[in-house]
C-alpha cells in the first residue's frame, strides 16, 4: 500500500511536520535573546521544504491518495507552494516583532496552521476537509490573540474564535446534510450524485448555502466579513498579513475544488448566487475602505474587496476562470504580504499605523517608498505589477462566461480602489513630516525585513511582467478540474 | 531577425529609470546626465526609424515578435506604420526637450526645472515614456493595453509631487480617475472582441492584425465601438470628457505638461484610431455622426474657452482641447484627406503644444504668475522664447509655411467632403485661435512690463534655447517641405482606408 506516489502526495506536509518538531525541540535550548532565530529556522526550513517538494513531489496525472482522503494534483500542489511561501515570509516578518518574535510557539502555531492549509488544498473528502479547516483555524485563533497584554489582540483572538466556531458549525451541518442526501463524503463521487435531477433545487441550494457560510468566513466575502477588520487591526501585523493572504487563499482552494467538482451539477444555480455575492463583496469592501485612516483597517477592507474580484473567476466556471483565480491569488498573496510587511516595518520603527504618519516616508526611505508604491499600485491593478495581469485574467474569464455586468461592477470598483490606494501614496510621496528634520532619519530595516520585502517586491514585479510561467502553473492547476 | 530597434527604443527609458533609481539621491547632476543621455539615445533611434521607414512598401515595418504567453495568445509584437512612426519620433523629441527643460540648477535661485528629488522625477517621467513608446509600437492588443496603463499612473505621481501647489492634489486625482475609467471601459470592449474572435475563428490571440480579419458582425461593432473609441478618446481630450485635461495641464510641472499635451493626448487619439476605428470599422461608420459632433464641439468650444482664459497655462490647455478636437474631427471623416490631416496634426500639435508649455513654464518660473494681465514685456528679456512662441502661435493658427497649415488644411478638406456645414462651423475656431494667440503675444511679450516684475526676470538658459530650437525645427521643416512627413502618413492612411472598405 505504501507507494512512492502516496508519499509524494504528502511530502510537503511530512517536511512541515518534521520542521515543526525541530522547532519544538530546539527552541528551549536557545537562550531567550536568541530565540528569534527560530524564525530563520522556520523560514529557511520552509524554503528547503519547497525546494525538496518541487524536485521530488511534483504531481503527475491527478490521483487519489490515502484511501480517497486527498487528491494529488497540480491544483493542490500549486496552492501548497503558495502557502509555504507565504508562511516562510510571515516567519521572517514575525522575527522582529517585539512581543511575538522571541516566542518559539508562534512559529510552531504558524507551521501547524500551514499544515492545515496544505491539507485544505488537497482534501477530496468532506471529513478530511473539515478536519483540515479546523487544523488551520485553531492555531490562527491563538496567533490572533497572541499578545495577551494587549486588549485589542485579545479581542481579535476572541472575536475570530467566536465567528470561526459558529460558521464552521453551520458548515459542518451542511456537510452532514450532503452525506444524508447522497450517502457519500467523497467530493469526486458527489459530482455524479449531487445533481439537479436527483435532488430538489431548494434542498441542494440550501445545503450549499450552509457550506458557503463556513467558506465565506474563510475568504471573507460579504456578509461573512465582519470579523476581518477588527481581527486584522488587533492581531500582530504579520499574523494579519498571513490571515489576509494564505488563509484566504486556502479558503479559495476549497471553494474552487468544492464548487467546480462536487457541485458542478448545479453550476447554473450557484454561479448566479456567487456572482451576486461577488458584486456585493467588492462594493462593500471598497466603499468601507474609502474612509479608513488606519492602514491596517484599510488593507482589511481592501482584502475583502479582493475576495470579490477573485470570486469573478469562480463565477466564470471555466478552465480560464479557475486558472485566473489561482493566478489572482498568487499575485494577491505577494502583493498583500508586501503591503503588510511594509506596515509592519513601519509600525516597528514608529509605533504607528495611522495613515497620516506615513507622511514623508519616501523622503526618509526612498526604497521603502518605492516598495509601497509597488504594493499599492499592484492592489490598484496597475502594470507592470502582478495585480494588473491578475485582474485582466479574471475579467477576461468573466466576459467569456457572459458575466459582462459583473465585470463592469468589478471595473467600477477598481475605480474606487484607485482613489483610496493612490491616496495612501500621496501621503508617502507628497506630504512632509511635521518636523522636516526627521526626514533625514531613514526607517530602520533589520535583515529579515529586508530579505522578505525584497523577495516580495521582486515577486510582485515578476508576476506582473513575466507572467507566462505563473499562468502555466495556474493553468495546469485548472486543467485538473475539467 | 533584424536589429530590434523598436524594443530598444521602448525599453531604453525603463533601463534609464532603473539606473537612475539605483544612483544616490544627492548626485543630482549625474542623474540628470543619465536622463539626458538616455533621451538622446532614444531620440536618435526614433529618428533612425523615421528616416529609414520604407515608404514604398508601407505596411508594418521593423516588426519584432516574441511569444509572451502563448496559452492566451499574448506576444510582444512590435511594429510601426506610417501613422505611428511619426509619433515615435514625436515622443523622442518631447522626451529630449522635456529633460532639457527640467534640468534645474541647484546654485541659482531661479525656480526653473526640477530641484526637489530629480532622481525620482526623471525615473517616473521615463517610466511614463516607456509606456508611451510601448503603445505606439505595440501590435498586440494586450501589450498595448499594458503600456497604456503604464503611461497613466506615473502622471498621478508626477503631478501630485512636483505640480503646482494650489491644485495638484485635485487635478492629479481627477486626471487619474478620468483616464482610468476610460481605459477600463475600453478594456471591456477589448475583451469582448478577443472572445468574439475566438468564437469566430477559433484562434486565441490579441494580435491586432488577426483581429482586423476576425469578421466582427455589424451588430457587435455598433454596440462596442462607442465604449472602445470613447474610452480611449478620453485621453485624447474629446468633448465632453475633456474636463480633466486643462486642470491636469495647469497643475503639472512644465516637462510633464509637455509630455501630457504633446504625447499623452496623442496616445488616446492613437489608441482610439488603432483599436476603435481600425478594428471596428463598421461601428465607426455607424457612429461617425456622433464622433463628428463631439469633435466639432470640442474644436469651437475649446477655442472659445481658451479665448476667455486669463491664466496663460489654462489658455494653452484649452487650446489643446481645441486642437485635439481637430484630430478627432479628422478621424470622424473616415476619408483620405481627413485621416491624413489627423495623422499630421497629431505630430504638429504635439511639437507645438510642447513648445507652448515650455515657454509658459519658463515665464512662470521667473515671473511667478501666469495671469496674462500681470505679464508683459518679455520680448526684451527673453527674445529667444518670444520667437519660439510666435512660431508656435503661427502653427496654432494654421499659417501656411508652418506645419499647422499642412495638417489642418486636409482635415477641413475631408470634413467638407462629408458635411460642409461642420467644416464651416469648425473653421470659426481658426479665427478665435488667431485672436487669442495674437492678443497674448501682444500682451505678454510686447506689452509694458509691470513694475513689480522689473529686474526679477532673467533670460532663459542655453538648455532652454536648445529645446526651443529643436521644437521649432520640426514645425518649420514640415511647413516648408511637406514631403518630410506627408507621404509617410499617407501610407498609414491607405491601410486604414483598406479596412474601412476603400471609401
Interface residues (C-beta under 8 A of the other chain):
Chain A: X362 X363 X366 X370 X373 X377 X380 X382 X383 X384 X388 X392 X393 X395 X396 X399 X400 X404 X407 X408 X411 X414 X415 X418 X419 X422 X425 X426 X429 X430 X467 X468 X471 X472 X475
Chain B: X21 X25 X68 X69 X70 X71 X72 X117 X120 X142 X145 X146 X147 X149 X150 X152 X153 X156 X157 X160 X161 X169 X173 X176 X177 X180 X181 X184 X185 X187 X188 X191 X192 X194 X195
